[in-house]
């Protein structure tokens, strides 16, 4: 079975994006703010001093890879 270089490169790029998103969520202490309760991006934005729309996109991206769960 031969490896597809394009798919290999795409996997590396996506891996980098995921690790950067996790880093941002960690810096914003998202998990601490979610401890024991679910909150919307609108509720988390003031707690993290972030833009609600950008935070929503970050949370959706992390939910897509299984880090968080969207309800």
Secondary structure, DSSP 8 states (H G I E B T S, - for coil): ----HHHHHHHHHHHHHHHHHHHHHHHTTHHHHHTTS---HHHHHHHHT--HHHHHHHHHHHHHTTSS---
